[in-house]
């Protein structure tokens, strides 16, 4: 296990600018054939039929008893009957053997592609790939899970995959192109302060982001529900697949005896903890610790662990006996932290730039605001406000050619950008190019009219959807009312009636039904979610917080990750509102 306290958190590092490395532990399986979709849909845990071209999702293979055979990312290509499995190299053979075992007469073929994998991770990763493509239009392709574009004059398959919690990509190129391609990446990365990173640094970032790995935190002895990966890797509505019956039974009737969560240590670890080390509470087995490291972001040691159901209470601290030493650790959801998205970071830089710009003089030789805006566009190439502000700075400094080039970049990126063409008109007029200015002005007016019509249609659709949901709720209420006439303690009818009333914003009426649902079954986590919404709607913040705290404890013990995360988000939002009001 990794203990060194040297993860990249400096000015130029994985979490601040980005990092890249050649991946050795990666494999790509190409799946083709007219039965590819049907076969993959029937054999894997997630909904393959729902994938559109260029989309991807997390997926898995199970045995008949719902033990995990393999976990991987599945991507749909740009053509019919073309899919890719991206997995750890150690899993590739077991995936192939499992799929081949159940192929029978299906027209489907599997091939392990030979090539090199380069991971480009971090806030500036997308900008680097856009530059590598030579066209701003590649930004649209890179917004998809899978894309096939030319980078540095090399054909590449690009898979969107976060390996450290940050935005990230894995690029696949043919073996004979690998060395030259990596050299180009290294040179371009240097221009963006994207640094080469080691496997050790990436592994630390992976643990910090709470991303479990097969072989490190998961094995074939694990049931899928123990890992919590069923929330991301499983579709419970797609139909039958191997292990599905066991999964459905666990989901319906209760949580496994232990489940994967995180531990944040209040006291430093004396030494690295070996995988599968057992931890005790009051001399009783309570947890099994796997990947662990020192988190530079949290300034604490963290561990991915399996914890017994009765101790799996998010936010609670326990004294663990680990190899004869006592350590205090807090139970945490994974990931341990969520880094701000690239757009969020870019908006913050944009706002800082505006504040700086207000202080700067037009004749100043250098502009800190300009640097901040350029950084914002590295993180979020489509942030129009940053383009406009940077364009203003450049034009005021009489750097009109640069301002025009900037707006042309934006127009290439977004053909419907009113602002790009409006600013081009202004800049051309400043250069006394009246014909070009009038042309750009006409284009901007045309786009503006088209966008207004589109926005009106969008608002109409939103209103129609809201109306549909309310009508649907009224219809469901009639059904629930009939059930409640027969049995006023029916769980689903009380919960359903409460949910419908919350949808209709009849919060006060919803409370008794939701309270009854919780009384009938205290483990019914979705009722806590709706009841908290009802109290929030009634502006009873203290009661909403109390209900959420109860619900979080119930969901933690049951391993109901989706309602748990939803309630934690609700609670965080409530607390931020209270702080903002100074209550």
C-alpha positions as CSV (number, residue, x, y, z in Angstrom):
1,X,0.0,0.0,0.0
2,X,1.1,3.6,-0.7
3,X,2.0,5.9,2.2
4,X,4.3,8.6,0.7
5,X,2.9,12.1,1.1
6,X,3.8,13.4,-2.4
7,X,0.8,13.3,-4.6
8,X,0.8,16.1,-7.2
9,X,-1.0,19.0,-5.5
10,X,1.5,21.7,-6.4
11,X,1.0,24.5,-9.0
12,X,1.4,22.1,-11.9
13,X,0.1,18.7,-11.0
14,X,-2.6,16.1,-11.7
15,X,-5.3,17.9,-9.8
16,X,-4.4,21.4,-10.9
17,X,-3.3,21.2,-14.5
18,X,-3.1,17.5,-15.5
19,X,-0.9,14.6,-16.0
20,X,-0.1,11.9,-18.6
21,X,1.6,8.5,-18.7
22,X,1.9,5.4,-20.8
23,X,-0.4,2.7,-19.4
24,X,1.0,-0.8,-19.1
25,X,-2.0,-2.3,-17.3
26,X,-4.7,-1.8,-20.0
27,X,-6.4,-3.9,-22.6
28,X,-8.9,-3.2,-25.4
29,X,-11.3,-5.9,-26.7
30,X,-13.1,-5.1,-29.9
31,X,-16.5,-6.8,-30.4
32,X,-18.1,-7.1,-33.8
33,X,-20.8,-9.2,-35.6
34,X,-24.5,-8.9,-36.3
35,X,-25.4,-10.3,-32.9
36,X,-23.0,-8.2,-30.9
37,X,-25.6,-6.0,-29.3
38,X,-28.0,-8.8,-28.4
39,X,-25.2,-11.0,-27.1
40,X,-23.6,-8.3,-24.9
41,X,-27.0,-7.2,-23.6
42,X,-27.8,-10.7,-22.5
43,X,-24.4,-11.5,-20.9
44,X,-23.5,-8.3,-19.1
45,X,-25.1,-6.5,-16.2
46,X,-25.9,-3.1,-17.7
47,X,-28.3,-2.0,-20.4
48,X,-26.3,-2.3,-23.7
49,X,-29.4,-1.7,-25.9
50,X,-29.7,1.8,-24.4
51,X,-26.2,2.9,-25.7
52,X,-26.3,5.2,-28.7
53,X,-23.3,5.6,-31.0
54,X,-20.3,7.1,-29.2
55,X,-21.8,6.4,-25.8
56,X,-20.3,4.3,-23.0
57,X,-21.0,3.0,-19.5
58,X,-19.6,0.9,-16.7
59,X,-20.4,-2.8,-16.9
60,X,-19.6,-6.2,-15.5
61,X,-19.8,-10.0,-15.8
62,X,-21.2,-12.1,-13.0
63,X,-21.4,-15.8,-12.2
64,X,-24.7,-17.5,-11.4
65,X,-24.4,-16.6,-7.7
66,X,-23.7,-12.9,-8.5
67,X,-20.0,-13.0,-7.7
68,X,-18.0,-10.6,-9.9
69,X,-16.1,-12.2,-12.8
70,X,-14.9,-8.9,-14.2
71,X,-15.6,-5.1,-14.2
72,X,-14.9,-2.9,-17.2
73,X,-16.0,0.1,-19.3
74,X,-18.1,-0.7,-22.4
75,X,-18.3,1.8,-25.4
76,X,-20.4,1.7,-28.5
77,X,-18.4,2.6,-31.6
78,X,-19.4,4.9,-34.5
79,X,-20.7,2.0,-36.6
80,X,-23.4,-0.7,-36.3
81,X,-22.4,-3.8,-34.4
82,X,-19.1,-2.3,-33.0
83,X,-18.3,-2.2,-29.3
84,X,-15.2,-1.9,-27.2
85,X,-14.4,-3.2,-23.8
86,X,-11.7,-1.2,-21.9
87,X,-10.4,-3.3,-19.0
88,X,-7.3,-4.0,-16.9
89,X,-4.9,-6.3,-18.8
90,X,-5.2,-8.9,-16.0
91,X,-9.0,-9.2,-16.7
92,X,-8.9,-9.4,-20.5
93,X,-8.4,-13.2,-20.8
94,X,-11.1,-14.0,-18.2
95,X,-13.5,-11.6,-20.0
96,X,-12.8,-13.4,-23.3
97,X,-13.2,-16.8,-21.8
98,X,-16.4,-16.0,-20.1
99,X,-18.0,-14.4,-23.3
100,X,-16.7,-17.3,-25.5
101,X,-18.2,-19.8,-23.1
102,X,-21.7,-18.5,-23.7
103,X,-21.4,-17.5,-27.4
104,X,-23.0,-20.7,-28.8
105,X,-24.4,-19.9,-32.3
106,X,-24.3,-16.1,-31.9
107,X,-22.6,-14.2,-34.7
108,X,-20.2,-12.3,-32.6
109,X,-16.4,-12.0,-32.6
110,X,-13.9,-10.8,-30.0
111,X,-10.4,-9.5,-30.6
112,X,-7.8,-8.1,-28.2
113,X,-6.4,-5.1,-30.1
114,X,-2.7,-4.6,-30.1
115,X,-1.5,-1.1,-29.4
116,X,-0.5,1.5,-26.8
117,X,-2.5,3.3,-24.2
118,X,-1.8,6.8,-23.1
119,X,-3.7,8.3,-20.2
120,X,-4.3,12.0,-20.2
121,X,-6.0,13.1,-17.0
122,X,-6.8,16.4,-15.3
123,X,-8.4,19.8,-15.8
124,X,-6.5,20.7,-19.0
125,X,-6.7,17.2,-20.6
126,X,-9.5,18.1,-23.1
127,X,-7.7,21.3,-24.2
128,X,-4.6,19.3,-25.0
129,X,-6.6,16.9,-27.1
130,X,-8.3,19.7,-29.0
131,X,-4.9,21.2,-29.8
132,X,-3.6,17.8,-30.8
133,X,-6.6,17.4,-33.3
134,X,-5.8,20.7,-34.9
135,X,-9.5,21.8,-34.9
136,X,-11.8,23.4,-32.3
137,X,-14.6,21.2,-33.8
138,X,-13.1,18.2,-32.1
139,X,-14.4,19.6,-28.8
140,X,-17.8,18.2,-29.7
141,X,-16.4,14.7,-30.4
142,X,-14.5,14.8,-27.1
143,X,-17.6,15.6,-25.2
144,X,-18.8,12.0,-26.0
145,X,-17.7,8.8,-24.3
146,X,-16.0,7.5,-27.4
147,X,-14.5,9.3,-30.4
148,X,-12.3,8.3,-33.3
149,X,-10.2,11.3,-34.5
150,X,-6.8,12.2,-35.7
151,X,-4.3,13.5,-33.1
152,X,-0.9,14.7,-34.2
153,X,-1.6,13.2,-37.7
154,X,-2.2,9.8,-36.0
155,X,-5.4,7.8,-36.0
156,X,-6.6,7.4,-32.4
157,X,-9.4,5.9,-30.5
158,X,-10.3,8.1,-27.5
159,X,-12.2,6.8,-24.5
160,X,-13.5,9.2,-21.9
161,X,-12.4,7.7,-18.6
162,X,-11.6,9.3,-15.3
163,X,-8.9,7.4,-13.5
164,X,-8.4,9.9,-10.6
165,X,-11.7,11.7,-10.2
166,X,-10.7,14.4,-12.6
167,X,-11.8,14.7,-16.2
168,X,-9.7,12.3,-18.2
169,X,-9.1,10.2,-21.3
170,X,-7.4,7.1,-22.4
171,X,-6.0,7.3,-26.0
172,X,-5.3,4.1,-28.0
173,X,-2.9,4.2,-31.0
174,X,-1.4,1.4,-33.0
175,X,1.9,0.0,-31.7
176,X,4.1,1.3,-34.5
177,X,2.8,4.8,-33.9
178,X,3.1,4.8,-30.1
179,X,6.6,6.2,-29.6
180,X,6.2,9.1,-32.0
181,X,2.7,9.8,-30.6
182,X,3.9,9.8,-27.0
183,X,6.7,12.3,-28.0
184,X,4.1,14.6,-29.5
185,X,1.9,14.3,-26.4
186,X,4.9,15.1,-24.1
187,X,5.9,18.2,-26.1
188,X,2.3,19.5,-26.3
189,X,1.7,18.7,-22.6
190,X,4.6,20.8,-21.6
191,X,3.0,23.8,-23.2
192,X,-0.1,23.3,-21.0
193,X,2.0,22.5,-17.8
194,X,0.5,19.0,-18.0
195,X,3.2,16.9,-16.3
196,X,4.3,13.3,-16.7
197,X,3.1,11.3,-13.8
198,X,4.1,7.9,-12.4
199,X,1.9,4.9,-11.8
200,X,2.4,5.4,-8.1
201,X,1.0,9.0,-8.3
202,X,-1.9,7.8,-10.4
203,X,-2.6,5.0,-7.9
204,X,-2.7,7.5,-5.0
205,X,-5.1,9.7,-6.9
206,X,-7.2,6.7,-7.7
207,X,-7.6,5.8,-4.0
208,X,-8.2,9.4,-3.0
209,X,-11.0,9.5,-5.6
210,X,-12.4,6.3,-4.1
211,X,-12.3,4.3,-7.4
212,X,-12.2,0.6,-6.5
213,X,-10.1,-1.7,-8.7
214,X,-10.6,-5.3,-9.6
215,X,-7.7,-7.2,-8.1
216,X,-7.0,-4.6,-5.5
217,X,-10.3,-4.0,-3.8
218,X,-12.6,-6.4,-5.6
219,X,-12.2,-10.1,-6.4
220,X,-14.2,-13.0,-7.7
221,X,-15.2,-13.8,-4.1
222,X,-17.2,-10.6,-3.8
223,X,-20.9,-10.4,-4.4
224,X,-21.8,-7.4,-6.6
225,X,-24.0,-5.8,-3.9
226,X,-21.1,-5.8,-1.4
227,X,-19.1,-3.5,-3.6
228,X,-21.8,-0.9,-4.2
229,X,-21.0,-1.1,-7.9
230,X,-24.5,-2.3,-8.7
231,X,-25.5,1.4,-8.5
232,X,-23.3,2.2,-11.6
233,X,-22.7,-1.2,-13.3
234,X,-26.2,-2.8,-13.2
235,X,-29.5,-2.2,-14.8
236,X,-32.4,-3.8,-12.8
237,X,-34.9,-3.2,-15.6
238,X,-33.0,-4.6,-18.7
239,X,-34.1,-8.2,-18.3
240,X,-32.3,-11.4,-17.5
241,X,-28.5,-11.9,-17.2
242,X,-26.4,-14.3,-15.3
243,X,-26.6,-13.5,-11.5
244,X,-29.6,-11.2,-12.0
245,X,-32.0,-13.2,-9.8
246,X,-29.6,-13.1,-6.8
247,X,-29.1,-9.3,-7.3
248,X,-32.8,-8.7,-7.4
249,X,-33.4,-10.7,-4.3
250,X,-30.7,-8.8,-2.3
251,X,-32.1,-5.5,-3.6
252,X,-35.6,-6.4,-2.6
253,X,-35.1,-8.1,0.8
254,X,-32.1,-6.5,2.3
255,X,-28.5,-5.5,2.3
256,X,-25.4,-7.8,2.4
257,X,-23.7,-8.3,5.7
258,X,-20.9,-6.0,4.7
259,X,-20.4,-3.3,2.1
260,X,-17.7,-1.1,0.6
261,X,-17.3,2.4,1.9
262,X,-14.4,4.7,2.8
263,X,-12.5,5.2,6.1
264,X,-10.9,8.6,6.9
265,X,-8.4,8.2,9.7
266,X,-8.2,10.9,12.4
267,X,-4.8,9.6,13.6
268,X,-1.8,8.8,11.3
269,X,-1.2,5.2,10.3
270,X,1.9,3.7,11.9
271,X,2.6,1.7,8.7
272,X,1.1,0.7,5.4
273,X,-1.9,-1.6,5.9
274,X,-1.7,-4.8,4.0
275,X,-4.7,-5.7,1.7
276,X,-7.5,-7.6,3.4
277,X,-6.3,-6.6,6.9
278,X,-9.1,-7.2,9.4
279,X,-10.1,-4.4,11.8
280,X,-11.9,-4.9,15.1
281,X,-14.3,-2.9,17.2
282,X,-14.6,-4.1,20.8
283,X,-12.7,-7.2,19.9
284,X,-15.3,-8.1,17.2
285,X,-14.5,-8.2,13.4
286,X,-15.9,-5.0,11.9
287,X,-14.0,-4.1,8.8
288,X,-11.6,-5.3,6.1
289,X,-9.2,-2.7,4.7
290,X,-7.9,-2.7,1.2
291,X,-6.4,0.1,-0.9
292,X,-5.1,2.9,1.4
293,X,-2.9,6.0,1.2
294,X,-2.2,9.4,2.5
295,X,-4.5,12.0,0.9
296,X,-2.8,15.3,0.3
297,X,-6.2,16.8,-0.4
298,X,-7.7,15.8,2.9
299,X,-4.4,15.8,4.8
300,X,-5.4,12.4,6.3
301,X,-4.9,8.8,5.6
302,X,-7.8,7.2,3.7
303,X,-8.8,3.6,2.9
304,X,-11.2,1.7,0.8
305,X,-12.8,-0.9,3.1
306,X,-15.6,-3.4,3.6
307,X,-17.5,-2.6,6.8
308,X,-20.1,-4.7,8.5
309,X,-23.7,-3.6,8.1
310,X,-24.2,-2.5,11.8
311,X,-21.1,-0.2,11.6
312,X,-21.7,1.2,8.1
313,X,-23.0,4.5,9.3
314,X,-21.7,7.4,7.1
315,X,-20.2,10.2,9.2
316,X,-19.8,8.1,12.4
317,X,-16.4,7.6,14.0
318,X,-15.2,4.3,15.4
319,X,-12.0,3.2,17.3
320,X,-10.6,0.4,15.2
321,X,-8.1,-2.2,16.4
322,X,-5.8,-2.7,13.5
323,X,-2.9,-5.2,14.1
324,X,-2.9,-4.4,17.8
325,X,-3.0,-0.6,17.4
326,X,-6.1,1.6,18.0
327,X,-7.0,4.1,15.2
328,X,-9.9,6.5,15.1
329,X,-11.6,6.6,11.7
330,X,-14.7,8.1,10.2
331,X,-17.0,6.1,7.9
332,X,-17.3,8.0,4.5
333,X,-19.0,7.5,1.2
334,X,-16.8,7.0,-1.8
335,X,-15.3,9.1,-3.3
336,X,-13.6,10.8,-0.4
337,X,-13.9,14.1,-2.2
338,X,-15.2,15.3,-5.6
339,X,-12.9,17.8,-7.3
340,X,-14.6,20.7,-9.0
341,X,-15.6,20.2,-12.6
342,X,-13.6,21.9,-15.3
343,X,-16.4,24.3,-16.0
344,X,-16.8,25.2,-12.4
345,X,-13.1,26.0,-12.2
346,X,-13.2,28.0,-15.4
347,X,-16.1,30.1,-14.2
348,X,-14.2,30.9,-11.0
349,X,-11.2,32.0,-13.0
350,X,-13.5,34.1,-15.2
351,X,-14.9,35.8,-12.2
352,X,-11.4,36.5,-10.8
353,X,-10.4,37.9,-14.2
354,X,-13.3,40.4,-14.1
355,X,-12.3,41.6,-10.7
356,X,-8.7,42.0,-11.9
357,X,-9.7,43.7,-15.1
358,X,-11.6,46.4,-13.2
359,X,-8.3,47.3,-11.4
360,X,-6.1,47.3,-14.5
361,X,-5.3,50.2,-16.8
362,X,-5.7,49.9,-20.6
363,X,-2.1,50.9,-21.2
364,X,-0.6,48.4,-18.7
365,X,2.1,46.3,-20.4
366,X,0.8,43.0,-18.8
367,X,-2.6,41.9,-17.8
368,X,-3.2,39.3,-15.1
369,X,-6.9,39.2,-16.2
370,X,-5.8,38.1,-19.6
371,X,-3.8,35.2,-18.1
372,X,-6.7,34.2,-16.0
373,X,-9.1,34.2,-18.9
374,X,-6.7,32.1,-21.1
375,X,-6.4,29.6,-18.2
376,X,-10.3,29.5,-18.0
377,X,-10.4,28.6,-21.7
378,X,-7.9,25.9,-21.3
379,X,-10.2,24.3,-18.7
380,X,-13.5,25.0,-20.6
381,X,-13.0,25.8,-24.3
382,X,-16.7,26.6,-24.7
383,X,-17.0,29.3,-22.0
384,X,-18.4,32.1,-24.1
385,X,-18.2,34.7,-21.4
386,X,-14.5,34.2,-21.1
387,X,-14.1,34.6,-24.9
388,X,-16.0,37.9,-24.8
389,X,-14.0,39.3,-21.8
390,X,-10.7,38.3,-23.4
391,X,-11.8,39.8,-26.7
392,X,-12.5,43.1,-25.0
393,X,-9.1,43.1,-23.4
394,X,-7.3,42.4,-26.6
395,X,-9.3,45.0,-28.5
396,X,-8.6,47.7,-25.9
397,X,-4.9,46.9,-26.3
398,X,-5.3,47.3,-30.0
399,X,-4.5,43.6,-30.6
400,X,-7.4,43.3,-33.0
401,X,-6.0,40.5,-35.1
402,X,-5.7,38.4,-32.0
403,X,-9.2,39.3,-30.9
404,X,-10.6,38.3,-34.3
405,X,-8.7,35.0,-34.3
406,X,-10.2,34.3,-30.8
407,X,-13.7,34.9,-32.0
408,X,-13.2,32.8,-35.1
409,X,-12.2,30.0,-32.8
410,X,-15.4,30.4,-30.9
411,X,-17.5,30.5,-34.1
412,X,-15.8,27.3,-35.2
413,X,-16.5,25.7,-31.9
414,X,-20.1,26.9,-31.8
415,X,-21.7,27.8,-35.1
416,X,-24.7,29.2,-33.2
417,X,-22.7,31.7,-31.1
418,X,-24.4,35.0,-31.4
419,X,-21.7,36.6,-29.4
420,X,-18.8,35.4,-31.6
421,X,-20.3,37.0,-34.7
422,X,-21.4,40.2,-32.9
423,X,-17.9,40.7,-31.6
424,X,-16.4,39.9,-35.0
425,X,-18.6,42.7,-36.4
426,X,-17.4,45.2,-33.8
427,X,-13.7,44.2,-34.3
428,X,-13.9,44.4,-38.1
429,X,-15.5,47.8,-37.8
430,X,-12.6,48.9,-35.6
431,X,-10.3,47.9,-38.5
432,X,-12.5,49.8,-40.9
433,X,-13.5,46.6,-42.7
434,X,-17.2,47.6,-43.1
435,X,-18.2,44.8,-45.6
436,X,-16.9,42.1,-43.2
437,X,-18.5,43.9,-40.3
438,X,-21.9,44.0,-41.9
439,X,-21.7,40.4,-42.9
440,X,-21.0,39.3,-39.3
441,X,-23.7,41.5,-38.0
442,X,-26.2,39.9,-40.3
443,X,-25.1,36.4,-39.3
444,X,-25.5,37.3,-35.6
445,X,-29.0,38.6,-36.1
446,X,-30.0,35.5,-38.0
447,X,-28.7,33.2,-35.3
448,X,-30.4,35.4,-32.6
449,X,-33.8,35.0,-34.3
450,X,-33.4,31.3,-34.7
451,X,-32.3,30.8,-31.0
452,X,-35.3,32.8,-29.7
453,X,-37.6,30.5,-31.6
454,X,-35.8,27.5,-30.2
455,X,-35.9,28.8,-26.7
456,X,-39.7,29.4,-26.9
457,X,-40.1,25.8,-28.0
458,X,-37.9,24.6,-25.2
459,X,-40.0,26.5,-22.6
460,X,-43.2,25.1,-24.0
461,X,-41.8,21.6,-23.8
462,X,-40.7,22.1,-20.2
463,X,-44.2,23.3,-19.2
464,X,-45.7,20.4,-21.0
465,X,-43.4,17.9,-19.2
466,X,-44.3,19.5,-15.8
467,X,-48.0,19.3,-16.7
468,X,-47.6,15.7,-17.7
469,X,-45.9,14.7,-14.5
470,X,-48.7,16.3,-12.5
471,X,-51.4,14.7,-14.5
472,X,-49.6,11.3,-14.0
473,X,-49.4,11.9,-10.3
474,X,-53.2,12.6,-10.1
475,X,-53.8,9.4,-12.0
476,X,-51.6,7.4,-9.7
477,X,-53.3,9.0,-6.6
478,X,-56.6,7.4,-7.6
479,X,-55.0,4.0,-7.6
480,X,-53.3,4.5,-4.3
481,X,-56.5,5.8,-2.7
482,X,-58.3,2.7,-3.7
483,X,-55.6,0.5,-2.1
484,X,-55.7,2.6,1.1
485,X,-59.5,2.2,1.4
486,X,-58.8,-1.5,1.7
487,X,-55.6,-1.3,3.8
488,X,-54.6,2.1,5.3
489,X,-51.3,0.6,6.3
490,X,-50.2,-0.5,2.9
491,X,-46.5,0.5,2.5
492,X,-46.4,1.2,-1.2
493,X,-49.7,3.0,-1.3
494,X,-48.7,5.4,1.5
495,X,-45.3,6.0,0.0
496,X,-46.7,6.4,-3.5
497,X,-49.5,8.8,-2.3
498,X,-46.9,10.9,-0.4
499,X,-44.7,11.0,-3.5
500,X,-47.6,12.2,-5.7
501,X,-48.6,14.9,-3.3
502,X,-45.0,16.2,-3.2
503,X,-44.9,16.2,-7.0
504,X,-48.1,18.3,-6.9
505,X,-46.5,20.5,-4.2
506,X,-49.2,19.6,-1.7
507,X,-46.6,19.3,1.0
508,X,-48.7,19.4,4.1
509,X,-51.1,16.7,2.8
510,X,-48.1,14.5,1.9
511,X,-46.6,14.3,5.4
512,X,-49.1,11.9,7.1
513,X,-48.8,9.4,4.2
514,X,-45.0,9.5,4.3
515,X,-44.9,9.3,8.1
516,X,-47.1,6.2,7.9
517,X,-44.9,4.6,5.2
518,X,-41.9,5.0,7.5
519,X,-43.9,3.7,10.5
520,X,-44.9,0.6,8.5
521,X,-41.3,0.0,7.3
522,X,-38.6,2.1,8.9
523,X,-36.1,0.8,6.3
524,X,-38.1,2.2,3.3
525,X,-35.4,4.8,2.4
526,X,-37.3,6.5,-0.5
527,X,-39.9,7.7,2.0
528,X,-37.3,9.7,3.9
529,X,-36.3,11.4,0.7
530,X,-39.8,12.5,-0.1
531,X,-40.6,13.5,3.5
532,X,-37.5,15.7,3.6
533,X,-38.7,17.4,0.4
534,X,-42.1,17.9,2.0
535,X,-40.7,19.6,5.1
536,X,-38.4,21.7,3.0
537,X,-41.4,22.8,0.9
538,X,-43.1,23.7,4.2
539,X,-40.0,25.7,5.2
540,X,-39.6,23.4,8.2
541,X,-35.8,23.2,7.8
542,X,-35.0,21.6,11.2
543,X,-37.5,18.8,10.7
544,X,-36.2,18.2,7.1
545,X,-32.6,18.0,8.5
546,X,-33.7,15.5,11.2
547,X,-35.5,13.3,8.7
548,X,-32.5,13.3,6.4
549,X,-30.2,12.4,9.3
550,X,-32.4,9.4,10.1
551,X,-32.7,8.4,6.5
552,X,-28.9,8.6,5.9
553,X,-28.3,6.2,8.8
554,X,-30.9,3.8,7.5
555,X,-29.6,3.9,3.9
556,X,-26.0,3.6,5.2
557,X,-26.7,0.3,7.0
558,X,-28.8,-1.1,4.1
559,X,-26.3,0.0,1.5
560,X,-29.0,1.9,-0.5
561,X,-26.4,4.1,-2.2
562,X,-28.7,6.0,-4.6
563,X,-31.1,7.3,-1.9
564,X,-28.1,7.8,0.5
565,X,-26.3,10.1,-2.0
566,X,-29.6,11.9,-2.8
567,X,-30.2,12.5,0.9
568,X,-26.7,13.7,1.5
569,X,-27.0,16.1,-1.4
570,X,-30.3,17.4,0.1
571,X,-28.8,17.8,3.5
572,X,-25.8,19.7,2.1
573,X,-28.1,22.0,0.1
574,X,-30.2,22.7,3.2
575,X,-27.1,23.5,5.3
576,X,-25.7,25.8,2.6
577,X,-29.1,27.7,2.5
578,X,-29.1,28.0,6.3
579,X,-25.5,29.4,6.3
580,X,-26.4,31.8,3.5
581,X,-29.3,33.2,5.5
582,X,-27.2,33.3,8.7
583,X,-29.8,31.2,10.6
